[in-house]
Every structure is written in structure tokens, then in C-alpha cells.
Amino acid sequence: MSRHAAREKALKFLYQLEIRPERQEEQKLGFLAAEPVRDPADRAYFEHLINGVATHRSSIDAIIQKYLRGWTMERQLLIDLTILRIAIFELLFDTEVPTEIAISEAVIFANDYGADESRAFINAVLGSVDKNESRKAVGRGEAGDA
């Protein structure tokens, strides 16, 4: 597997939680049974993304809201929000992921899973976030919402 694949599995799982937010640990066990992440490094990255997005979700959502330009979070596609949450977590809360990789991966997922306009929308939001926001963390293992 690869970080791309671990990131994609995290995307799928986080999207699943958008649809059914209850019993998350039970869902994670079922998800990983159906979509295993066997490599220990990839499993650690999958967990890092899941936990990081959950830990920083309120800050991430506030950042997304700033760049919606007249739209509300409720009017966005859940898959687009999930892609943005992962990418913004990587951009601002995880210093180990280069900016270009975080944005590129998000655009790839927008092409694969989003609507026709998702790619341009996600690219524009992430470009604004990269230009206007500063990193909130100095590395892995930091807890709490910044």
C-alpha cells in the first residue's frame, strides 16, 4: 500500500461517518475488515488522519467556512467537505506533508469522487487556505484543537 491508498481509505471512512456518525469504533472495525490497511506505517497514517481530522474538526470547519464565499457548509457536498477536511488537516496541522502533496491528493480525490465542479472548488479553497492561513502545529503527536 502507500500513503495515497491510506489517505483514500481515510477519506472513505470519514465520508462514511458523515452519513452514519454513530458507533464510530464499531464502524471502524467493520470498515477495516472490508478495506484492510495491513502495512503498519499505512495503518498508522490512516489512524493519524482519522484522529487528526476529528481532533481539529471545529478549527478546520471554521477555516472552510471562511473560503466558501457566500455559501454555507450545509450546501456543500459531503464528499467535498471530507476531502477538504483531510487536506486542510495535512496543510495546517501536520508539518510532515508538503503543501503540494496535500493539494494534489485532494484534487485527485475530487476528480475521482466529487461532482464536475468539485475539482475547481477544492483547488480554489485549498489555494486560498495555503496563501492565507498559517500552520497550527509543529509536528505529529500534538493534541488539542489549535
Secondary structure, 3 states (H helix, E strand, C coil): CCHHHHHHHHHHHHHHHHHCCCCHHHHHHHHHHHCCCCCHHHHHHHHHHHHHHHHHHHHHHHHHHHCCCCCCHHHCCHHHHHHHHHHHHHHHHCCCCCHHHHHHHHHHHHHHHCCCCHHHHHHHHHHHHHHHCCCCCCCCCCCCCC
